[in-house]
Amino acid sequence: MDKKRNLIIFGTRPEAIKMAPLVKEFQKNNSVFETKVCVTAQHREMLDQVLEFFEIVPDFDLDLMKPNQNLYSLTADIITQLKPVLEDFKPDYIYVHGDTSTTMSASIAGFYSGAKICHVEAGLRTHNKRSPFPEEINRQVTGRIADYHFAPTIQSKENLLNENIANDDILVTGNTVIDALLSSSEIVKNIDNTEISNLKKIIDSSKKIILVTGHRRENHGQGFINICEALKDIALSHTDVQIIYPVHLNPHVQKPVRDILSGIDNIKLIDPLAYPAFVWLMTQSYLIITDSGGVQEEAPSLGKPVLVMRDSTERPEAVEAGTVILVGTDKEKIVNEANNLLNDNERYNSMSALHNPYGDGKACERIVTFIQSL
């Protein structure tokens, strides 16, 4: 019997984290599948760190990252440069993830090639095409093209059914990020890692650690100023807290963060972290304040409450489950919700004990079983 040819395509660090366990699961079944990996390198350095940690060597590397790249050129480059890859390998199935420019562009290129498109983390919606931008439209376009939809939750499946996607083409899997996190959080306990060693020197274990991440395009400008003013208030009013903030390299993030938060004793501004060090830091944190989609899914599996610095989220299950709280970029709301969790042990313990709505760590196993059955 001929093997089914799989091509797994991703380009950013979050995609790599969430697709790595799927790569590994397909590779376990190499008698049935020939599986290859293509990276666009929409992000370069951060992507490479994840590939190294998960010991994945891409079969195709488009190496597309350029200084000051824009959505127009990036989208065009991905589509045109995937053409020879698709003509060479002739995949039966192409797997894309989530909502990046790589996801949308690769799904279009894959559709042109005649391959079946498999959308991992399908069905998330805000129904606001400008928030998050451009991710919401990337995800919706991919959803129109995809042949098979791997939805992380029942709500995601309902969104797809409401868009007239056939029930038989949707599988609720849980989120693959939980597969990645559960294995990685065990690995980092004993890993020999320079970044983790350096973090251990920085962290004051006698304090409650607040981990902060922020990079969303829609928060640039006044939004980031509000966020930084909120963090400053929290730090100055809680001497028992230490804020650790790996600062995104984007200058629109760097400037307000450095201007407002530098020089405060219990705020440590550090360089962005590779995935293993970030997982380790999540395990050490008391509270996480973020605008990241992936962290909204990961942190509840570690029992960490999350304040989400976004006005809307395509992950409403976490809000409904109570594992995250939407605070937007409203300074007063960020400060008040942080104070509530820092000062009220009963509320904190209740939130940290809630069930993670995003899965049990077996999403990739379900995807592989589904594809085998086709």
Protein Blocks (a to p, Z undefined) as FASTA:
>chain_A
ZZdddddddfbfklmmmmmmmmmmmmmmmmmpccddddeklafklmmmmmmmnopacfbd
fklacghiafklmmmmmmmmmmmmmmmnopabdcdehjafklmmmmmmmmmnopacddeh
ihiaehiakbccfklmmmmmmmmmpmbdcdfbfklmmmmmmnopafklpccebjfklmmm
mmmmmmmmmpccfklmmmmmmpcckbccdddddfbfklgcjllmmmmmmmmmmmmmmmkb
ccdddddfblklmmmmmmmmgoiaklccdddddfklmmmmmmmpmbdcdfbfklmmmmmm
nopacdddbfbdcblmlmmnopaccebjafklmmmmmmmmmmmmmlmmmmmmpccfkbgh
immmmmmmmmmmZZ
